[in-house]
Amino acid sequence: QVQLVESGGGLVQAGGSLRLSCRASGRAFPITMGWFRRVPGKDRELVAAIALSGGPGYLVDSVKGRFTISRDIAKNTIFLQMNNLQPVDTAVYYCAGKRSGVSSYSLWGQGTQVTVSS
């Protein structure tokens, strides 16, 4: 069984930075990992994703130029560096993983709150 363990998050002022980490442990590691965020009353949004094998990754347009997704393959860990945070970025951020042969994200972390004050 694979577990996704998140760390990071918290409260920052607008313009500040936070770094989220997510480590996969167990067997059958995901081949793609990403970060979703959810705001109450809105649909869950894929913010960033990256293949553990390589490639530049994906960022939703609203965070390009501010967020960066990266990976440490040896540690089965991904990172989301969030700079110039804005109040609209306030949400619960979830780490997610996609297994080989599965088209959807089926592995989920517990979620971490990111709050940006104006």
Z-matrix of the N, CA and C atoms (Angstrom, degrees):
N
C 1 1.458
C 2 1.520 1 109.83
N 3 1.303 2 116.24 1 136.45
C 4 1.454 3 121.70 2 -178.40
C 5 1.517 4 109.15 3 -98.27
N 6 1.304 5 114.86 4 137.36
C 7 1.459 6 120.93 5 173.57
C 8 1.509 7 109.80 6 -118.84
N 9 1.296 8 115.83 7 142.30
C 10 1.463 9 122.32 8 174.55
C 11 1.515 10 107.10 9 -112.34
N 12 1.327 11 114.98 10 119.55
C 13 1.460 12 120.63 11 -176.19
C 14 1.518 13 108.48 12 -114.45
N 15 1.320 14 115.63 13 119.88
C 16 1.460 15 121.96 14 -176.84
C 17 1.513 16 110.81 15 -98.95
N 18 1.312 17 114.58 16 154.63
C 19 1.465 18 121.24 17 170.61
C 20 1.508 19 108.07 18 -149.13
N 21 1.302 20 115.61 19 161.49
C 22 1.455 21 121.52 20 -176.21
C 23 1.514 22 109.99 21 103.55
N 24 1.315 23 115.92 22 -163.38
C 25 1.450 24 119.45 23 -176.40
C 26 1.515 25 110.65 24 86.50
N 27 1.320 26 115.12 25 175.69
C 28 1.457 27 120.26 26 179.42
C 29 1.503 28 111.61 27 138.09
N 30 1.326 29 114.20 28 -159.06
C 31 1.461 30 122.24 29 -177.21
C 32 1.519 31 109.89 30 -114.82
N 33 1.330 32 115.74 31 127.54
C 34 1.460 33 120.78 32 177.22
C 35 1.516 34 109.38 33 -137.61
N 36 1.305 35 115.35 34 162.28
C 37 1.463 36 120.62 35 174.11
C 38 1.524 37 109.45 36 -85.17
N 39 1.309 38 115.67 37 157.08
C 40 1.460 39 120.30 38 177.31
C 41 1.525 40 109.65 39 -54.07
N 42 1.341 41 114.61 40 136.72
C 43 1.451 42 120.22 41 -176.80
C 44 1.517 43 113.87 42 92.82
N 45 1.307 44 116.50 43 -10.27
C 46 1.451 45 120.86 44 -179.32
C 47 1.513 46 112.99 45 -83.11
N 48 1.327 47 115.75 46 -177.10
C 49 1.464 48 122.17 47 -176.03
C 50 1.525 49 110.77 48 -131.88
N 51 1.321 50 113.53 49 151.13
C 52 1.455 51 121.67 50 172.44
C 53 1.517 52 108.21 51 -143.31
N 54 1.316 53 115.45 52 156.84
C 55 1.455 54 120.76 53 177.29
C 56 1.528 55 108.81 54 -128.60
N 57 1.315 56 115.81 55 124.60
C 58 1.456 57 121.64 56 176.30
C 59 1.519 58 109.53 57 -101.76
N 60 1.315 59 115.92 58 143.04
C 61 1.456 60 121.29 59 176.53
C 62 1.517 61 109.10 60 -126.13
N 63 1.317 62 116.00 61 149.84
C 64 1.466 63 121.00 62 177.45
C 65 1.526 64 108.16 63 -145.57
N 66 1.322 65 115.17 64 120.70
C 67 1.455 66 120.35 65 -179.93
C 68 1.521 67 109.72 66 -111.83
N 69 1.331 68 114.42 67 133.83
C 70 1.469 69 120.51 68 176.37
C 71 1.521 70 108.73 69 -95.76
N 72 1.314 71 116.03 70 131.96
C 73 1.459 72 120.42 71 177.84
C 74 1.515 73 109.31 72 -132.81
N 75 1.309 74 115.15 73 155.12
C 76 1.453 75 120.07 74 -179.96
C 77 1.514 76 111.41 75 110.02
N 78 1.301 77 117.10 76 -153.94
C 79 1.457 78 122.91 77 -179.05
C 80 1.519 79 110.97 78 -106.55
N 81 1.323 80 115.17 79 162.53
C 82 1.467 81 121.11 80 176.80
C 83 1.520 82 110.86 81 56.31
N 84 1.310 83 115.89 82 62.60
C 85 1.446 84 120.50 83 -178.25
C 86 1.525 85 111.71 84 -60.53
N 87 1.284 86 116.72 85 149.54
C 88 1.464 87 118.95 86 175.66
C 89 1.519 88 110.64 87 -67.51
N 90 1.327 89 116.10 88 154.39
C 91 1.455 90 119.52 89 178.18
C 92 1.519 91 111.62 90 -95.71
N 93 1.305 92 115.88 91 -20.79
C 94 1.455 93 122.26 92 176.12
C 95 1.519 94 107.76 93 -132.74
N 96 1.307 95 115.52 94 137.25
C 97 1.454 96 120.43 95 176.50
C 98 1.516 97 109.44 96 -129.26
N 99 1.294 98 115.16 97 152.22
C 100 1.452 99 118.26 98 -178.19
C 101 1.507 100 112.36 99 -155.61
N 102 1.321 101 114.54 100 179.16
C 103 1.460 102 122.90 101 178.34
C 104 1.525 103 109.16 102 -123.29
N 105 1.305 104 114.98 103 126.06
C 106 1.456 105 121.95 104 171.30
C 107 1.527 106 107.80 105 -107.89
N 108 1.318 107 116.17 106 160.00
C 109 1.456 108 119.70 107 171.47
C 110 1.524 109 108.70 108 -136.77
N 111 1.322 110 113.00 109 150.57
C 112 1.460 111 119.38 110 -178.98
C 113 1.511 112 109.78 111 -134.93
N 114 1.311 113 114.10 112 130.27
C 115 1.460 114 122.72 113 173.91
C 116 1.521 115 107.02 114 -110.74
N 117 1.332 116 118.45 115 136.71
C 118 1.475 117 119.91 116 179.71
C 119 1.522 118 111.75 117 -52.22
N 120 1.317 119 116.09 118 130.60
C 121 1.452 120 120.92 119 178.44
C 122 1.518 121 114.40 120 88.54
N 123 1.338 122 116.48 121 -2.93
C 124 1.464 123 119.89 122 -179.96
C 125 1.527 124 110.21 123 -124.28
N 126 1.324 125 115.33 124 161.12
C 127 1.455 126 120.40 125 177.52
C 128 1.526 127 110.38 126 -70.71
N 129 1.305 128 114.15 127 152.58
C 130 1.461 129 119.74 128 174.37
C 131 1.530 130 109.00 129 -64.67
N 132 1.326 131 116.01 130 140.71
C 133 1.459 132 121.52 131 -175.45
C 134 1.527 133 110.17 132 -122.82
N 135 1.328 134 116.01 133 131.55
C 136 1.455 135 120.41 134 172.62
C 137 1.524 136 107.97 135 -77.01
N 138 1.312 137 116.72 136 119.68
C 139 1.455 138 122.14 137 -176.95
C 140 1.523 139 111.21 138 -94.82
N 141 1.319 140 116.63 139 -42.93
C 142 1.457 141 120.88 140 -175.90
C 143 1.518 142 108.89 141 -157.84
N 144 1.328 143 115.13 142 152.60
C 145 1.462 144 120.30 143 178.25
C 146 1.514 145 109.04 144 -152.96
N 147 1.327 146 115.24 145 154.51
C 148 1.450 147 120.03 146 -179.59
C 149 1.521 148 109.55 147 -154.01
N 150 1.328 149 115.74 148 141.05
C 151 1.456 150 120.78 149 175.03
C 152 1.516 151 109.01 150 -82.72
N 153 1.307 152 116.80 151 135.81
C 154 1.455 153 119.17 152 -178.37
C 155 1.526 154 111.98 153 -69.23
N 156 1.312 155 117.21 154 -18.74
C 157 1.461 156 120.21 155 -178.44
C 158 1.516 157 113.21 156 -83.50
N 159 1.322 158 117.17 157 -17.84
C 160 1.458 159 118.34 158 -179.27
C 161 1.508 160 111.71 159 147.13
N 162 1.326 161 115.80 160 176.54
C 163 1.452 162 120.06 161 -179.33
C 164 1.515 163 112.06 162 103.36
N 165 1.317 164 117.08 163 160.49
C 166 1.463 165 121.26 164 -173.13
C 167 1.519 166 114.72 165 -76.42
N 168 1.308 167 118.15 166 -21.57
C 169 1.451 168 119.64 167 -177.79
C 170 1.519 169 112.47 168 92.49
N 171 1.322 170 114.46 169 176.04
C 172 1.463 171 122.51 170 -177.86
C 173 1.521 172 108.94 171 -125.14
N 174 1.337 173 115.00 172 140.81
C 175 1.460 174 121.62 173 173.15
C 176 1.518 175 108.65 174 -133.39
N 177 1.299 176 117.36 175 135.16
C 178 1.455 177 120.03 176 174.74
C 179 1.527 178 108.50 177 -66.36
N 180 1.310 179 116.44 178 149.00
C 181 1.468 180 120.93 179 -172.68
C 182 1.529 181 112.89 180 -55.07
N 183 1.314 182 117.01 181 -36.33
C 184 1.468 183 120.43 182 -174.11
C 185 1.527 184 113.59 183 -67.49
N 186 1.326 185 118.26 184 -14.24
C 187 1.463 186 120.23 185 -179.13
C 188 1.525 187 112.65 186 -115.28
N 189 1.317 188 117.55 187 -3.60
C 190 1.466 189 120.00 188 179.76
C 191 1.525 190 109.84 189 -60.85
N 192 1.325 191 114.56 190 136.78
C 193 1.451 192 119.79 191 -177.42
C 194 1.516 193 113.05 192 88.62
N 195 1.344 194 116.92 193 -11.95
C 196 1.468 195 120.74 194 -179.79
C 197 1.530 196 111.88 195 -120.88
N 198 1.303 197 117.05 196 -38.12
C 199 1.469 198 121.67 197 -178.44
C 200 1.521 199 109.95 198 -106.81
N 201 1.315 200 115.03 199 151.16
C 202 1.462 201 121.82 200 175.11
C 203 1.515 202 108.50 201 -136.11
N 204 1.323 203 116.03 202 134.11
C 205 1.460 204 120.29 203 175.00
C 206 1.517 205 108.16 204 -108.73
N 207 1.322 206 115.77 205 137.60
C 208 1.465 207 120.71 206 179.94
C 209 1.523 208 109.21 207 -144.89
N 210 1.319 209 115.74 208 174.56
C 211 1.465 210 119.89 209 -176.33
C 212 1.525 211 110.06 210 -142.39
N 213 1.301 212 114.59 211 153.99
C 214 1.458 213 122.91 212 168.90
C 215 1.533 214 104.85 213 -122.54
N 216 1.326 215 114.79 214 97.63
C 217 1.460 216 119.62 215 -173.30
C 218 1.523 217 111.47 216 -61.02
N 219 1.303 218 116.69 217 -40.08
C 220 1.470 219 120.55 218 -177.69
C 221 1.517 220 111.81 219 -61.09
N 222 1.328 221 116.33 220 -28.25
C 223 1.461 222 120.78 221 -177.83
C 224 1.520 223 112.39 222 -106.05
N 225 1.349 224 116.61 223 5.55
C 226 1.474 225 120.76 224 -178.04
C 227 1.525 226 111.16 225 48.80
N 228 1.304 227 114.18 226 46.53
C 229 1.456 228 120.57 227 -173.91
C 230 1.526 229 110.04 228 -128.58
N 231 1.314 230 115.35 229 140.26
C 232 1.462 231 119.48 230 171.25
C 233 1.520 232 108.95 231 -118.12
N 234 1.328 233 114.26 232 158.34
C 235 1.453 234 121.30 233 -178.38
C 236 1.529 235 109.23 234 -130.33
N 237 1.300 236 114.73 235 147.95
C 238 1.460 237 120.43 236 171.79
C 239 1.520 238 107.07 237 -126.15
N 240 1.319 239 114.84 238 105.02
C 241 1.461 240 120.59 239 176.18
C 242 1.520 241 108.03 240 -87.34
N 243 1.299 242 116.05 241 120.93
C 244 1.462 243 121.62 242 -176.44
C 245 1.515 244 109.31 243 -116.46
N 246 1.318 245 115.61 244 111.98
C 247 1.459 246 121.85 245 179.24
C 248 1.515 247 110.63 246 -111.51
N 249 1.307 248 115.62 247 161.12
C 250 1.466 249 121.82 248 179.50
C 251 1.536 250 110.08 249 48.32
N 252 1.294 251 115.39 250 49.75
C 253 1.461 252 119.80 251 -179.40
C 254 1.523 253 111.19 252 -64.83
N 255 1.308 254 114.30 253 144.46
C 256 1.457 255 121.63 254 -179.61
C 257 1.532 256 109.67 255 -124.51
N 258 1.330 257 117.40 256 159.03
C 259 1.471 258 119.29 257 -179.96
C 260 1.529 259 113.77 258 -53.75
N 261 1.328 260 117.51 259 -30.25
C 262 1.467 261 120.08 260 179.77
C 263 1.522 262 112.00 261 -67.89
N 264 1.324 263 117.51 262 -14.19
C 265 1.461 264 121.44 263 177.93
C 266 1.526 265 111.83 264 -83.22
N 267 1.309 266 117.11 265 -7.37
C 268 1.462 267 120.73 266 179.08
C 269 1.524 268 110.37 267 -61.25
N 270 1.322 269 115.74 268 124.26
C 271 1.464 270 121.30 269 -176.98
C 272 1.523 271 108.85 270 -176.57
N 273 1.328 272 115.13 271 171.50
C 274 1.454 273 120.40 272 166.40
C 275 1.532 274 106.62 273 -90.44
N 276 1.308 275 115.64 274 125.50
C 277 1.454 276 121.37 275 -178.47
C 278 1.537 277 108.74 276 -101.52
N 279 1.322 278 114.66 277 131.75
C 280 1.466 279 121.46 278 -178.20
C 281 1.523 280 110.00 279 -118.56
N 282 1.301 281 115.50 280 132.06
C 283 1.453 282 120.91 281 170.35
C 284 1.519 283 107.88 282 -81.80
N 285 1.323 284 116.56 283 141.29
C 286 1.459 285 120.55 284 -178.54
C 287 1.527 286 109.63 285 -140.13
N 288 1.308 287 115.41 286 154.00
C 289 1.455 288 120.70 287 179.68
C 290 1.517 289 111.89 288 -133.77
N 291 1.301 290 114.19 289 147.98
C 292 1.462 291 121.16 290 179.63
C 293 1.519 292 108.16 291 -119.62
N 294 1.321 293 116.53 292 123.67
C 295 1.457 294 120.49 293 -179.37
C 296 1.521 295 111.60 294 -81.28
N 297 1.331 296 115.49 295 160.01
C 298 1.455 297 121.41 296 175.23
C 299 1.517 298 109.39 297 -60.70
N 300 1.336 299 116.76 298 133.55
C 301 1.450 300 122.01 299 178.43
C 302 1.512 301 114.83 300 81.64
N 303 1.309 302 117.44 301 0.72
C 304 1.462 303 122.07 302 179.18
C 305 1.519 304 108.23 303 -116.39
N 306 1.315 305 116.92 304 128.31
C 307 1.458 306 119.96 305 -173.52
C 308 1.524 307 113.27 306 -81.42
N 309 1.302 308 118.11 307 -20.54
C 310 1.458 309 120.26 308 -176.80
C 311 1.528 310 110.96 309 -112.55
N 312 1.311 311 115.24 310 163.82
C 313 1.454 312 120.92 311 175.97
C 314 1.532 313 108.31 312 -74.50
N 315 1.322 314 115.08 313 123.90
C 316 1.459 315 119.40 314 -176.35
C 317 1.525 316 112.76 315 -121.18
N 318 1.318 317 116.28 316 -5.74
C 319 1.456 318 120.96 317 179.75
C 320 1.522 319 108.18 318 -114.22
N 321 1.338 320 116.47 319 136.22
C 322 1.454 321 119.19 320 -175.10
C 323 1.525 322 111.06 321 -138.24
N 324 1.326 323 114.41 322 142.21
C 325 1.446 324 120.11 323 171.11
C 326 1.515 325 110.57 324 -84.21
N 327 1.317 326 115.56 325 -179.42
C 328 1.464 327 120.61 326 -175.28
C 329 1.527 328 113.00 327 -81.10
N 330 1.311 329 117.14 328 -15.82
C 331 1.458 330 120.41 329 -179.57
C 332 1.516 331 111.67 330 94.89
N 333 1.309 332 115.61 331 145.08
C 334 1.461 333 121.10 332 176.96
C 335 1.527 334 108.72 333 -138.28
N 336 1.320 335 115.85 334 136.97
C 337 1.462 336 120.76 335 -175.61
C 338 1.526 337 110.50 336 -83.20
N 339 1.310 338 115.02 337 131.92
C 340 1.458 339 122.40 338 171.59
C 341 1.522 340 106.99 339 -118.53
N 342 1.314 341 116.43 340 122.05
C 343 1.454 342 121.69 341 -179.95
C 344 1.516 343 108.89 342 -124.76
N 345 1.325 344 115.52 343 125.86
C 346 1.455 345 121.34 344 -179.77
C 347 1.525 346 108.04 345 -116.07
N 348 1.312 347 116.30 346 119.61
C 349 1.464 348 120.90 347 -179.36
C 350 1.523 349 109.98 348 -93.85
N 351 1.316 350 114.99 349 148.50
C 352 1.475 351 119.40 350 -178.78
C 353 1.513 352 111.49 351 -88.87
